[in-house]
Amino acid sequence: MSEEKKLFKPDSYRVTIDNITIDVEPGTTILNAARQIGGDVTPPAMCYYSKLQGSGGKCRTCLVEVAAGSAADPRPIPKLVASCRTNVMDGMVVKNITSERVLDARAGVVEFLLINHPLDCPICDQAGECHLQDLSYEHGKEGTRYEFKRRTFEKEDIGPYIQLHMTRCILCYRCTYVADQLTDNRAHGILDRGDHAEISTYISKAIDNDFSGNMIDVCPVGALTDKTFRFKNRVWFTKPVDAHRDCDKCCGKVTLWQRGDDVLRVTARKDEWGEVQSYARPDDKGGGNQPGWICNDCRFHKKKTSDWVIDGLTNINRHSVISQGKYPGLVMPNETIAEVMSGRDPKLLMDIHSVSDVNSVELGSLPGAATSNIFEKKDQ
């Protein structure tokens, strides 16, 4: 962890997440505090989106265990809490990957999310950059216990640019927040309730506004995809580059996904959490924290390299198949496992060096280690 993260300010709250202590501003959620640490300490989030007001609290994938509520009241919170909707308190102690309760609950949440989700990754345009894929590989189970028919929906045309696959939707509500907060004529929303709930347009209206394409960028699965990119290529075969142009509607800063000299699609630039980056605009009075949403003209109509000024390769700093073999100087996320385990080597804790006798040497030096093997099963 950098020296900046070790500095504690007197007017802030000190919180410990997975044995790593950090200082954050009052009002910070547990999830955003964990994001300041980075790495595996950060809980996954499928519905929370920091650029959208009111998002979060729906998917339950960011559940964490609060082992101590605060320094003033160190009692633990009995139930797991959603880290995206729970603010930190001074002296709070949080467990994420160090809690068996959290990992077990998260595996259950993933199982619920995949109950009705079709196994069509081989034909889905979102494959390779799908957050649900990442979540299922990291926290899911090998099989399913679900024996009933998956829910299906009739295909619906919502316009010339966006393809809706309701069978893949996990009802994160992100697209409805985009329509509410970026446009003035929202034509879609959540219809019905329970297992019949679905995202649809009102009276089969088409979604047609200048910023509707941002619904594609915020969708964490393949429920909303770009019709102009549909079935054209796999995302890991493309080369993402940053580019910009002068646009009177949006920031004009985008990522071009190229195959050779052809621009196959255009998206907003995203950060390590899969959210649109923030920029300082010329008329910005809010400290340069304006989300970089892009208009439909930049996204769907500017598909020539000559339309853009190329800035350079996009820095893919998430564990992604997109970056494989393309970026020799790739900056990967912070590795925090050693800090989570109080400085001990993860390989040592996994006991995979019995052949090389590493465990017998290092374990004897651990505080309170009575024998050379502390991994004996309880029933032995």
Short mmCIF file of the C-alpha atoms (twelve columns), coordinates in Angstrom:
data_MODEL
# 
_entry.id   MODEL 
# 
loop_
_atom_site.group_PDB 
_atom_site.id 
_atom_site.type_symbol 
_atom_site.label_atom_id 
_atom_site.label_alt_id 
_atom_site.label_comp_id 
_atom_site.label_asym_id 
_atom_site.label_seq_id 
_atom_site.Cartn_x 
_atom_site.Cartn_y 
_atom_site.Cartn_z 
_atom_site.pdbx_PDB_model_num 
ATOM 1   C CA . MET A 1   0.000   0.000   0.000   1 
ATOM 2   C CA . SER A 2   1.326   3.474   -0.850  1 
ATOM 3   C CA . GLU A 3   2.501   5.928   1.795   1 
ATOM 4   C CA . GLU A 4   -0.431  8.231   1.019   1 
ATOM 5   C CA . LYS A 5   -2.892  5.560   2.150   1 
ATOM 6   C CA . LYS A 6   -1.021  5.168   5.451   1 
ATOM 7   C CA . LEU A 7   -1.411  8.817   6.417   1 
ATOM 8   C CA . PHE A 8   -4.315  9.410   8.784   1 
ATOM 9   C CA . LYS A 9   -6.066  12.741  9.070   1 
ATOM 10  C CA . PRO A 10  -7.572  13.955  12.341  1 
ATOM 11  C CA . ASP A 11  -10.878 15.004  10.751  1 
ATOM 12  C CA . SER A 12  -11.562 11.648  9.099   1 
ATOM 13  C CA . TYR A 13  -12.794 8.179   10.077  1 
ATOM 14  C CA . ARG A 14  -10.410 5.292   10.512  1 
ATOM 15  C CA . VAL A 15  -11.770 1.990   9.231   1 
ATOM 16  C CA . THR A 16  -10.172 -1.455  9.026   1 
ATOM 17  C CA . ILE A 17  -11.176 -3.704  6.125   1 
ATOM 18  C CA . ASP A 18  -9.689  -7.195  5.976   1 
ATOM 19  C CA . ASN A 19  -6.853  -6.251  8.344   1 
ATOM 20  C CA . ILE A 20  -5.952  -3.142  6.302   1 
ATOM 21  C CA . THR A 21  -6.559  0.226   7.994   1 
ATOM 22  C CA . ILE A 22  -7.306  3.360   6.022   1 
ATOM 23  C CA . ASP A 23  -8.564  6.866   6.695   1 
ATOM 24  C CA . VAL A 24  -11.631 8.097   4.794   1 
ATOM 25  C CA . GLU A 25  -13.900 11.108  4.856   1 
ATOM 26  C CA . PRO A 26  -17.109 10.960  6.913   1 
ATOM 27  C CA . GLY A 27  -20.047 9.811   4.799   1 
ATOM 28  C CA . THR A 28  -17.949 7.370   2.751   1 
ATOM 29  C CA . THR A 29  -19.566 3.990   2.179   1 
ATOM 30  C CA . ILE A 30  -17.759 0.769   3.035   1 
ATOM 31  C CA . LEU A 31  -17.574 -0.090  -0.670  1 
ATOM 32  C CA . ASN A 32  -15.905 3.185   -1.630  1 
ATOM 33  C CA . ALA A 33  -13.527 2.883   1.318   1 
ATOM 34  C CA . ALA A 34  -12.556 -0.591  0.091   1 
ATOM 35  C CA . ARG A 35  -12.061 0.799   -3.420  1 
ATOM 36  C CA . GLN A 36  -9.460  3.193   -2.020  1 
ATOM 37  C CA . ILE A 37  -7.522  0.128   -0.855  1 
ATOM 38  C CA . GLY A 38  -8.149  -1.814  -4.054  1 
ATOM 39  C CA . GLY A 39  -7.396  -5.407  -4.948  1 
ATOM 40  C CA . ASP A 40  -9.379  -8.334  -3.586  1 
ATOM 41  C CA . VAL A 41  -10.429 -6.278  -0.556  1 
ATOM 42  C CA . THR A 42  -12.979 -4.485  -2.748  1 
ATOM 43  C CA . PRO A 43  -16.392 -6.215  -2.755  1 
ATOM 44  C CA . PRO A 44  -17.945 -6.843  -6.173  1 
ATOM 45  C CA . ALA A 45  -20.873 -4.660  -7.225  1 
ATOM 46  C CA . MET A 46  -23.393 -5.400  -9.958  1 
ATOM 47  C CA . CYS A 47  -25.973 -2.666  -9.317  1 
ATOM 48  C CA . TYR A 48  -24.012 0.144   -7.617  1 
ATOM 49  C CA . TYR A 49  -22.671 2.846   -9.925  1 
ATOM 50  C CA . SER A 50  -20.997 5.841   -8.317  1 
ATOM 51  C CA . LYS A 51  -21.942 8.157   -11.194 1 
ATOM 52  C CA . LEU A 52  -25.678 7.403   -10.825 1 
ATOM 53  C CA . GLN A 53  -27.587 8.804   -7.862  1 
ATOM 54  C CA . GLY A 54  -29.717 6.292   -5.982  1 
ATOM 55  C CA . SER A 55  -28.028 3.199   -7.393  1 
ATOM 56  C CA . GLY A 56  -27.052 0.266   -5.210  1 
ATOM 57  C CA . GLY A 57  -28.716 -1.984  -2.664  1 
ATOM 58  C CA . LYS A 58  -30.390 -4.336  -5.140  1 
ATOM 59  C CA . CYS A 59  -28.011 -7.106  -6.206  1 
ATOM 60  C CA . ARG A 60  -26.592 -7.937  -2.717  1 
ATOM 61  C CA . THR A 61  -23.237 -9.068  -4.116  1 
ATOM 62  C CA . CYS A 62  -21.360 -6.485  -2.029  1 
ATOM 63  C CA . LEU A 63  -22.442 -7.941  1.334   1 
ATOM 64  C CA . VAL A 64  -19.797 -7.658  4.072   1 
ATOM 65  C CA . GLU A 65  -19.547 -8.512  7.758   1 
ATOM 66  C CA . VAL A 66  -19.154 -5.651  10.249  1 
ATOM 67  C CA . ALA A 67  -17.173 -7.165  13.131  1 
ATOM 68  C CA . ALA A 68  -17.115 -3.895  15.096  1 
ATOM 69  C CA . GLY A 69  -19.561 -1.056  14.511  1 
ATOM 70  C CA . SER A 70  -17.323 1.762   15.747  1 
ATOM 71  C CA . ALA A 71  -14.799 2.704   18.377  1 
ATOM 72  C CA . ALA A 72  -17.602 4.117   20.549  1 
ATOM 73  C CA . ASP A 73  -19.758 1.002   20.144  1 
ATOM 74  C CA . PRO A 74  -17.601 -1.981  19.151  1 
ATOM 75  C CA . ARG A 75  -20.488 -4.433  19.034  1 
ATOM 76  C CA . PRO A 76  -20.744 -6.329  15.723  1 
ATOM 77  C CA . ILE A 77  -23.725 -5.997  13.413  1 
ATOM 78  C CA . PRO A 78  -25.525 -9.381  13.559  1 
ATOM 79  C CA . LYS A 79  -26.456 -9.559  9.878   1 
ATOM 80  C CA . LEU A 80  -24.390 -8.977  6.778   1 
ATOM 81  C CA . VAL A 81  -24.821 -5.492  5.328   1 
ATOM 82  C CA . ALA A 82  -24.691 -4.086  1.801   1 
ATOM 83  C CA . SER A 83  -21.384 -2.217  1.644   1 
ATOM 84  C CA . CYS A 84  -22.655 0.132   -1.089  1 
ATOM 85  C CA . ARG A 85  -25.380 1.497   1.222   1 
ATOM 86  C CA . THR A 86  -23.603 1.401   4.610   1 
ATOM 87  C CA . ASN A 87  -21.443 4.332   5.694   1 
ATOM 88  C CA . VAL A 88  -18.271 3.792   7.682   1 
ATOM 89  C CA . MET A 89  -17.933 4.831   11.321  1 
ATOM 90  C CA . ASP A 90  -14.768 5.778   13.139  1 
ATOM 91  C CA . GLY A 91  -13.113 2.583   14.369  1 
ATOM 92  C CA . MET A 92  -15.285 0.252   12.295  1 
ATOM 93  C CA . VAL A 93  -13.864 -3.192  11.532  1 
ATOM 94  C CA . VAL A 94  -15.109 -4.883  8.354   1 
ATOM 95  C CA . LYS A 95  -14.538 -8.376  7.019   1 
ATOM 96  C CA . ASN A 96  -14.877 -9.173  3.334   1 
ATOM 97  C CA . ILE A 97  -12.761 -12.015 1.953   1 
ATOM 98  C CA . THR A 98  -11.614 -12.912 5.471   1 
ATOM 99  C CA . SER A 99  -15.179 -13.876 6.459   1 
ATOM 100 C CA . GLU A 100 -16.569 -17.330 5.691   1 
ATOM 101 C CA . ARG A 101 -20.097 -15.941 6.169   1 
ATOM 102 C CA . VAL A 102 -19.524 -13.366 3.443   1 
ATOM 103 C CA . LEU A 103 -18.048 -15.825 0.962   1 
ATOM 104 C CA . ASP A 104 -20.864 -18.303 1.559   1 
ATOM 105 C CA . ALA A 105 -23.549 -15.619 1.204   1 
ATOM 106 C CA . ARG A 106 -21.912 -14.243 -1.945  1 
ATOM 107 C CA . ALA A 107 -21.865 -17.695 -3.523  1 
ATOM 108 C CA . GLY A 108 -25.586 -17.937 -2.782  1 
ATOM 109 C CA . VAL A 109 -26.265 -14.547 -4.354  1 
ATOM 110 C CA . VAL A 110 -24.376 -15.563 -7.495  1 
ATOM 111 C CA . GLU A 111 -26.397 -18.758 -7.643  1 
ATOM 112 C CA . PHE A 112 -29.615 -16.736 -7.519  1 
ATOM 113 C CA . LEU A 113 -28.384 -14.348 -10.244 1 
ATOM 114 C CA . LEU A 114 -27.624 -17.310 -12.507 1 
ATOM 115 C CA . ILE A 115 -30.936 -19.111 -11.934 1 
ATOM 116 C CA . ASN A 116 -32.598 -17.536 -14.970 1 
ATOM 117 C CA . HIS A 117 -29.518 -16.276 -16.784 1 
ATOM 118 C CA . PRO A 118 -29.004 -18.196 -20.058 1 
ATOM 119 C CA . LEU A 119 -25.689 -19.921 -20.735 1 
ATOM 120 C CA . ASP A 120 -25.113 -18.115 -24.014 1 
ATOM 121 C CA . CYS A 121 -21.675 -16.606 -23.349 1 
ATOM 122 C CA . PRO A 122 -20.318 -18.070 -26.634 1 
ATOM 123 C CA . ILE A 123 -22.718 -15.892 -28.649 1 
ATOM 124 C CA . CYS A 124 -23.072 -12.915 -26.289 1 
ATOM 125 C CA . ASP A 125 -21.398 -9.655  -27.346 1 
ATOM 126 C CA . GLN A 126 -20.671 -8.894  -23.688 1 
ATOM 127 C CA . ALA A 127 -18.416 -11.954 -23.308 1 
ATOM 128 C CA . GLY A 128 -14.902 -10.998 -22.279 1 
ATOM 129 C CA . GLU A 129 -15.967 -7.836  -20.470 1 
ATOM 130 C CA . CYS A 130 -19.004 -9.135  -18.565 1 
ATOM 131 C CA . HIS A 131 -19.005 -8.444  -14.830 1 
ATOM 132 C CA . LEU A 132 -21.326 -11.376 -14.236 1 
ATOM 133 C CA . GLN A 133 -18.761 -13.672 -15.855 1 
ATOM 134 C CA . ASP A 134 -16.089 -12.345 -13.511 1 
ATOM 135 C CA . LEU A 135 -18.406 -12.699 -10.531 1 
ATOM 136 C CA . SER A 136 -19.392 -16.271 -11.359 1 
ATOM 137 C CA . TYR A 137 -15.777 -17.379 -11.852 1 
ATOM 138 C CA . GLU A 138 -14.604 -15.745 -8.628  1 
ATOM 139 C CA . HIS A 139 -17.550 -16.479 -6.326  1 
ATOM 140 C CA . GLY A 140 -19.837 -18.919 -8.115  1 
ATOM 141 C CA . LYS A 141 -20.189 -22.672 -7.908  1 
ATOM 142 C CA . GLU A 142 -19.388 -25.335 -10.483 1 
ATOM 143 C CA . GLY A 143 -22.952 -26.535 -10.994 1 
ATOM 144 C CA . THR A 144 -26.544 -25.521 -10.474 1 
ATOM 145 C CA . ARG A 145 -29.287 -27.026 -8.328  1 
ATOM 146 C CA . TYR A 146 -32.062 -25.381 -10.327 1 
ATOM 147 C CA . GLU A 147 -34.276 -27.923 -12.079 1 
ATOM 148 C CA . PHE A 148 -37.077 -25.732 -13.405 1 
ATOM 149 C CA . LYS A 149 -37.499 -24.003 -16.722 1 
ATOM 150 C CA . ARG A 150 -35.732 -20.670 -16.993 1 
ATOM 151 C CA . ARG A 151 -37.909 -17.637 -17.510 1 
ATOM 152 C CA . THR A 152 -38.225 -16.362 -21.059 1 
ATOM 153 C CA . PHE A 153 -39.534 -13.162 -22.618 1 
ATOM 154 C CA . GLU A 154 -40.838 -12.193 -25.997 1 
ATOM 155 C CA . LYS A 155 -38.362 -10.258 -28.112 1 
ATOM 156 C CA . GLU A 156 -39.002 -6.540  -28.221 1 
ATOM 157 C CA . ASP A 157 -37.614 -3.853  -30.510 1 
ATOM 158 C CA . ILE A 158 -36.657 -0.772  -28.486 1 
ATOM 159 C CA . GLY A 159 -34.992 1.186   -31.258 1 
ATOM 160 C CA . PRO A 160 -32.389 1.118   -34.046 1 
ATOM 161 C CA . TYR A 161 -29.281 1.227   -31.829 1 
ATOM 162 C CA . ILE A 162 -29.888 -0.882  -28.715 1 
ATOM 163 C CA . GLN A 163 -30.645 -4.602  -28.572 1 
ATOM 164 C CA . LEU A 164 -32.587 -5.773  -25.507 1 
ATOM 165 C CA . HIS A 165 -32.062 -9.344  -24.249 1 
ATOM 166 C CA . MET A 166 -34.383 -9.501  -21.269 1 
ATOM 167 C CA . THR A 167 -33.456 -13.124 -20.507 1 
ATOM 168 C CA . ARG A 168 -29.966 -11.908 -19.491 1 
ATOM 169 C CA . CYS A 169 -31.164 -9.018  -17.322 1 
ATOM 170 C CA . ILE A 170 -30.453 -9.147  -13.573 1 
ATOM 171 C CA . LEU A 171 -32.618 -6.075  -12.778 1 
ATOM 172 C CA . CYS A 172 -29.793 -3.869  -11.550 1 
ATOM 173 C CA . TYR A 173 -31.822 -0.741  -12.529 1 
ATOM 174 C CA . ARG A 174 -28.739 1.049   -13.876 1 
ATOM 175 C CA . CYS A 175 -30.259 1.732   -17.293 1 
ATOM 176 C CA . THR A 176 -33.370 3.302   -15.748 1 
ATOM 177 C CA . TYR A 177 -31.190 5.630   -13.660 1 
ATOM 178 C CA . VAL A 178 -29.308 6.644   -16.799 1 
ATOM 179 C CA . ALA A 179 -32.568 7.470   -18.545 1 
ATOM 180 C CA . ASP A 180 -33.849 9.396   -15.527 1 
ATOM 181 C CA . GLN A 181 -30.704 11.421  -14.899 1 
ATOM 182 C CA . LEU A 182 -29.322 11.967  -18.409 1 
ATOM 183 C CA . THR A 183 -32.449 12.428  -20.484 1 
ATOM 184 C CA . ASP A 184 -35.727 14.295  -20.171 1 
ATOM 185 C CA . ASN A 185 -37.984 11.794  -21.937 1 
ATOM 186 C CA . ARG A 186 -37.538 8.366   -20.360 1 
ATOM 187 C CA . ALA A 187 -39.609 5.812   -22.262 1 
ATOM 188 C CA . HIS A 188 -38.745 2.619   -20.376 1 
ATOM 189 C CA . GLY A 189 -38.726 1.204   -16.876 1 
ATOM 190 C CA . ILE A 190 -39.457 -1.854  -14.732 1 
ATOM 191 C CA . LEU A 191 -42.789 -3.513  -15.470 1 
ATOM 192 C CA . ASP A 192 -44.585 -6.105  -13.302 1 
ATOM 193 C CA . ARG A 193 -43.279 -7.566  -10.048 1 
ATOM 194 C CA . GLY A 194 -41.472 -10.576 -8.626  1 
ATOM 195 C CA . ASP A 195 -40.214 -13.143 -11.113 1 
ATOM 196 C CA . HIS A 196 -42.325 -11.445 -13.808 1 
ATOM 197 C CA . ALA A 197 -40.448 -8.131  -13.482 1 
ATOM 198 C CA . GLU A 198 -38.823 -6.958  -16.684 1 
ATOM 199 C CA . ILE A 199 -37.322 -3.898  -18.304 1 
ATOM 200 C CA . SER A 200 -39.453 -2.716  -21.194 1 
ATOM 201 C CA . THR A 201 -40.646 0.387   -22.985 1 
ATOM 202 C CA . TYR A 202 -44.053 1.837   -22.340 1 
ATOM 203 C CA . ILE A 203 -46.579 0.840   -25.031 1 
ATOM 204 C CA . SER A 204 -43.781 -0.503  -27.265 1 
ATOM 205 C CA . LYS A 205 -42.182 2.911   -27.761 1 
ATOM 206 C CA . ALA A 206 -38.683 3.137   -29.159 1 
ATOM 207 C CA . ILE A 207 -35.906 4.622   -27.016 1 
ATOM 208 C CA . ASP A 208 -34.740 7.683   -28.924 1 
ATOM 209 C CA . ASN A 209 -32.657 10.396  -27.259 1 
ATOM 210 C CA . ASP A 210 -29.144 11.740  -27.602 1 
ATOM 211 C CA . PHE A 211 -27.698 9.884   -24.598 1 
ATOM 212 C CA . SER A 212 -29.589 6.585   -24.704 1 
ATOM 213 C CA . GLY A 213 -26.438 4.707   -25.747 1 
ATOM 214 C CA . ASN A 214 -25.010 5.139   -22.249 1 
ATOM 215 C CA . MET A 215 -27.456 2.466   -21.136 1 
ATOM 216 C CA . ILE A 216 -25.187 0.008   -22.960 1 
ATOM 217 C CA . ASP A 217 -22.093 1.155   -21.050 1 
ATOM 218 C CA . VAL A 218 -23.676 0.838   -17.597 1 
ATOM 219 C CA . CYS A 219 -25.238 -2.595  -18.181 1 
ATOM 220 C CA . PRO A 220 -23.079 -5.140  -16.275 1 
ATOM 221 C CA . VAL A 221 -24.313 -8.086  -18.373 1 
ATOM 222 C CA . GLY A 222 -25.339 -8.618  -22.004 1 
ATOM 223 C CA . ALA A 223 -28.933 -7.452  -21.578 1 
ATOM 224 C CA . LEU A 224 -28.335 -4.212  -23.502 1 
ATOM 225 C CA . THR A 225 -25.902 -4.411  -26.405 1 
ATOM 226 C CA . ASP A 226 -24.875 -2.257  -29.345 1 
ATOM 227 C CA . LYS A 227 -26.737 -3.196  -32.538 1 
ATOM 228 C CA . THR A 228 -24.018 -1.614  -34.684 1 
ATOM 229 C CA . PHE A 229 -21.468 -4.009  -33.124 1 
ATOM 230 C CA . ARG A 230 -23.755 -7.042  -32.908 1 
ATOM 231 C CA . PHE A 231 -21.963 -10.291 -33.893 1 
ATOM 232 C CA . LYS A 232 -19.189 -8.368  -35.689 1 
ATOM 233 C CA . ASN A 233 -16.274 -9.535  -33.574 1 
ATOM 234 C CA . ARG A 234 -15.140 -10.812 -30.209 1 
ATOM 235 C CA . VAL A 235 -13.958 -8.091  -27.884 1 
ATOM 236 C CA . TRP A 236 -10.589 -9.776  -27.178 1 
ATOM 237 C CA . PHE A 237 -9.741  -9.681  -30.894 1 
ATOM 238 C CA . THR A 238 -10.113 -5.895  -30.962 1 
ATOM 239 C CA . LYS A 239 -7.651  -3.205  -29.918 1 
ATOM 240 C CA . PRO A 240 -9.036  -0.470  -27.632 1 
ATOM 241 C CA . VAL A 241 -7.505  2.982   -28.086 1 
ATOM 242 C CA . ASP A 242 -8.373  6.307   -26.463 1 
ATOM 243 C CA . ALA A 243 -9.509  9.051   -28.806 1 
ATOM 244 C CA . HIS A 244 -11.279 12.401  -28.708 1 
ATOM 245 C CA . ARG A 245 -13.062 14.899  -30.927 1 
ATOM 246 C CA . ASP A 246 -14.699 18.280  -30.513 1 
ATOM 247 C CA . CYS A 247 -18.358 17.606  -29.747 1 
ATOM 248 C CA . ASP A 248 -20.925 20.219  -28.752 1 
ATOM 249 C CA . LYS A 249 -23.114 17.615  -27.001 1 
ATOM 250 C CA . CYS A 250 -20.720 15.598  -24.822 1 
ATOM 251 C CA . CYS A 251 -17.121 15.450  -23.600 1 
ATOM 252 C CA . GLY A 252 -16.016 13.789  -26.863 1 
ATOM 253 C CA . LYS A 253 -13.541 11.481  -25.062 1 
ATOM 254 C CA . VAL A 254 -14.095 7.851   -25.999 1 
ATOM 255 C CA . THR A 255 -12.547 4.436   -26.469 1 
ATOM 256 C CA . LEU A 256 -12.384 3.130   -30.033 1 
ATOM 257 C CA . TRP A 257 -12.455 -0.646  -30.453 1 
ATOM 258 C CA . GLN A 258 -10.507 -1.330  -33.637 1 
ATOM 259 C CA . ARG A 259 -9.719  -4.342  -35.777 1 
ATOM 260 C CA . GLY A 260 -6.968  -3.191  -38.051 1 
ATOM 261 C CA . ASP A 261 -7.990  0.257   -39.285 1 
ATOM 262 C CA . ASP A 262 -11.719 -0.432  -38.880 1 
ATOM 263 C CA . VAL A 263 -13.584 1.058   -35.932 1 
ATOM 264 C CA . LEU A 264 -16.050 -1.625  -34.858 1 
ATOM 265 C CA . ARG A 265 -17.594 0.225   -31.945 1 
ATOM 266 C CA . VAL A 266 -17.252 3.316   -29.766 1 
ATOM 267 C CA . THR A 267 -17.740 3.394   -25.989 1 
ATOM 268 C CA . ALA A 268 -17.182 5.813   -23.144 1 
ATOM 269 C CA . ARG A 269 -13.849 5.557   -21.362 1 
ATOM 270 C CA . LYS A 270 -14.053 3.464   -18.209 1 
ATOM 271 C CA . ASP A 271 -12.077 3.220   -14.990 1 
ATOM 272 C CA . GLU A 272 -10.864 0.122   -13.149 1 
ATOM 273 C CA . TRP A 273 -14.342 -0.461  -11.673 1 
ATOM 274 C CA . GLY A 274 -16.020 -0.518  -15.064 1 
ATOM 275 C CA . GLU A 275 -17.576 2.929   -14.612 1 
ATOM 276 C CA . VAL A 276 -17.274 5.918   -16.937 1 
ATOM 277 C CA . GLN A 277 -14.311 8.144   -16.158 1 
ATOM 278 C CA . SER A 278 -14.760 11.657  -14.815 1 
ATOM 279 C CA . TYR A 279 -13.367 14.788  -16.458 1 
ATOM 280 C CA . ALA A 280 -12.987 18.490  -15.870 1 
ATOM 281 C CA . ARG A 281 -14.938 20.390  -18.526 1 
ATOM 282 C CA . PRO A 282 -14.218 23.980  -19.587 1 
ATOM 283 C CA . ASP A 283 -17.329 25.271  -17.802 1 
ATOM 284 C CA . ASP A 284 -16.971 22.861  -14.895 1 
ATOM 285 C CA . LYS A 285 -17.436 24.473  -11.494 1 
ATOM 286 C CA . GLY A 286 -17.694 21.222  -9.526  1 
ATOM 287 C CA . GLY A 287 -14.029 20.382  -9.218  1 
ATOM 288 C CA . GLY A 288 -13.606 18.274  -12.354 1 
ATOM 289 C CA . ASN A 289 -15.876 15.450  -11.277 1 
ATOM 290 C CA . GLN A 290 -18.200 15.333  -14.277 1 
ATOM 291 C CA . PRO A 291 -18.929 11.827  -15.654 1 
ATOM 292 C CA . GLY A 292 -17.714 11.297  -19.212 1 
ATOM 293 C CA . TRP A 293 -21.026 10.269  -20.787 1 
ATOM 294 C CA . ILE A 294 -20.990 10.386  -24.592 1 
ATOM 295 C CA . CYS A 295 -23.741 11.199  -27.050 1 
ATOM 296 C CA . ASN A 296 -25.258 8.901   -29.646 1 
ATOM 297 C CA . ASP A 297 -23.653 10.848  -32.481 1 
ATOM 298 C CA . CYS A 298 -20.153 10.013  -31.185 1 
ATOM 299 C CA . ARG A 299 -21.114 6.449   -30.301 1 
ATOM 300 C CA . PHE A 300 -23.027 5.274   -33.367 1 
ATOM 301 C CA . HIS A 301 -22.230 7.637   -36.244 1 
ATOM 302 C CA . LYS A 302 -18.502 8.323   -35.958 1 
ATOM 303 C CA . LYS A 303 -17.091 4.970   -37.072 1 
ATOM 304 C CA . LYS A 304 -14.081 6.175   -39.051 1 
ATOM 305 C CA . THR A 305 -10.572 6.662   -37.688 1 
ATOM 306 C CA . SER A 306 -10.439 9.991   -39.512 1 
ATOM 307 C CA . ASP A 307 -13.280 11.250  -37.307 1 
ATOM 308 C CA . TRP A 308 -11.065 11.080  -34.227 1 
ATOM 309 C CA . VAL A 309 -7.769  12.235  -32.781 1 
ATOM 310 C CA . ILE A 310 -6.020  9.144   -31.395 1 
ATOM 311 C CA . ASP A 311 -4.544  9.580   -27.889 1 
ATOM 312 C CA . GLY A 312 -3.002  6.126   -27.474 1 
ATOM 313 C CA . LEU A 313 -3.718  2.618   -26.209 1 
ATOM 314 C CA . THR A 314 -6.400  2.271   -23.575 1 
ATOM 315 C CA . ASN A 315 -5.018  1.210   -20.203 1 
ATOM 316 C CA . ILE A 316 -6.956  -1.927  -19.289 1 
ATOM 317 C CA . ASN A 317 -6.111  -2.294  -15.602 1 
ATOM 318 C CA . ARG A 318 -8.716  -4.903  -14.686 1 
ATOM 319 C CA . HIS A 319 -8.066  -8.643  -14.880 1 
ATOM 320 C CA . SER A 320 -9.437  -9.044  -18.369 1 
ATOM 321 C CA . VAL A 321 -8.931  -11.260 -21.378 1 
ATOM 322 C CA . ILE A 322 -8.925  -8.078  -23.471 1 
ATOM 323 C CA . SER A 323 -5.449  -7.169  -22.248 1 
ATOM 324 C CA . GLN A 324 -3.788  -10.526 -22.903 1 
ATOM 325 C CA . GLY A 325 -0.748  -10.240 -25.173 1 
ATOM 326 C CA . LYS A 326 -1.334  -6.587  -26.064 1 
ATOM 327 C CA . TYR A 327 0.097   -4.466  -23.294 1 
ATOM 328 C CA . PRO A 328 3.655   -5.262  -22.184 1 
ATOM 329 C CA . GLY A 329 3.606   -2.402  -19.656 1 
ATOM 330 C CA . LEU A 330 0.179   -3.237  -18.275 1 
ATOM 331 C CA . VAL A 331 -0.619  -1.867  -14.816 1 
ATOM 332 C CA . MET A 332 -2.632  -4.487  -12.932 1 
ATOM 333 C CA . PRO A 333 -4.731  -3.870  -9.798  1 
ATOM 334 C CA . ASN A 334 -3.087  -3.741  -6.385  1 
ATOM 335 C CA . GLU A 335 -2.297  -7.129  -4.868  1 
ATOM 336 C CA . THR A 336 -3.566  -6.969  -1.287  1 
ATOM 337 C CA . ILE A 337 -3.664  -10.632 -0.238  1 
ATOM 338 C CA . ALA A 338 -0.386  -10.426 1.691   1 
ATOM 339 C CA . GLU A 339 -1.657  -7.427  3.666   1 
ATOM 340 C CA . VAL A 340 -4.990  -9.123  4.316   1 
ATOM 341 C CA . MET A 341 -3.136  -12.106 5.763   1 
ATOM 342 C CA . SER A 342 -1.113  -9.901  8.143   1 
ATOM 343 C CA . GLY A 343 1.964   -9.967  5.973   1 
ATOM 344 C CA . ARG A 344 2.183   -13.734 5.598   1 
ATOM 345 C CA . ASP A 345 2.779   -15.255 2.194   1 
ATOM 346 C CA . PRO A 346 -0.487  -16.511 0.630   1 
ATOM 347 C CA . LYS A 347 1.378   -19.575 -0.693  1 
ATOM 348 C CA . LEU A 348 2.470   -20.353 2.838   1 
ATOM 349 C CA . LEU A 349 -1.094  -20.116 4.142   1 
ATOM 350 C CA . MET A 350 -2.329  -22.423 1.423   1 
ATOM 351 C CA . ASP A 351 0.274   -25.006 2.498   1 
ATOM 352 C CA . ILE A 352 1.428   -25.814 -1.021  1 
ATOM 353 C CA . HIS A 353 5.172   -26.030 -0.215  1 
ATOM 354 C CA . SER A 354 5.297   -29.176 1.861   1 
ATOM 355 C CA . VAL A 355 7.706   -30.749 -0.620  1 
ATOM 356 C CA . SER A 356 10.213  -27.900 -0.371  1 
ATOM 357 C CA . ASP A 357 9.937   -27.755 3.452   1 
ATOM 358 C CA . VAL A 358 9.072   -24.052 3.335   1 
ATOM 359 C CA . ASN A 359 6.283   -24.514 5.877   1 
ATOM 360 C CA . SER A 360 8.428   -26.221 8.483   1 
ATOM 361 C CA . VAL A 361 10.858  -23.290 8.480   1 
ATOM 362 C CA . GLU A 362 8.508   -20.312 8.339   1 
ATOM 363 C CA . LEU A 363 5.657   -21.588 10.486  1 
ATOM 364 C CA . GLY A 364 7.969   -22.168 13.421  1 
ATOM 365 C CA . SER A 365 8.778   -18.472 13.476  1 
ATOM 366 C CA . LEU A 366 5.136   -17.359 13.595  1 
ATOM 367 C CA . PRO A 367 3.919   -16.000 16.959  1 
ATOM 368 C CA . GLY A 368 2.200   -18.706 18.986  1 
ATOM 369 C CA . ALA A 369 3.129   -21.491 16.581  1 
ATOM 370 C CA . ALA A 370 3.541   -24.520 18.833  1 
ATOM 371 C CA . THR A 371 4.329   -26.967 16.049  1 
ATOM 372 C CA . SER A 372 5.546   -26.868 12.496  1 
ATOM 373 C CA . ASN A 373 2.083   -27.597 11.130  1 
ATOM 374 C CA . ILE A 374 -0.910  -25.435 12.102  1 
ATOM 375 C CA . PHE A 375 -3.064  -26.712 9.288   1 
ATOM 376 C CA . GLU A 376 -4.071  -29.966 10.940  1 
ATOM 377 C CA . LYS A 377 -7.727  -30.831 10.490  1 
ATOM 378 C CA . LYS A 378 -9.971  -30.330 13.472  1 
ATOM 379 C CA . ASP A 379 -11.069 -33.970 13.498  1 
ATOM 380 C CA . GLN A 380 -7.508  -35.271 13.760  1 
# 
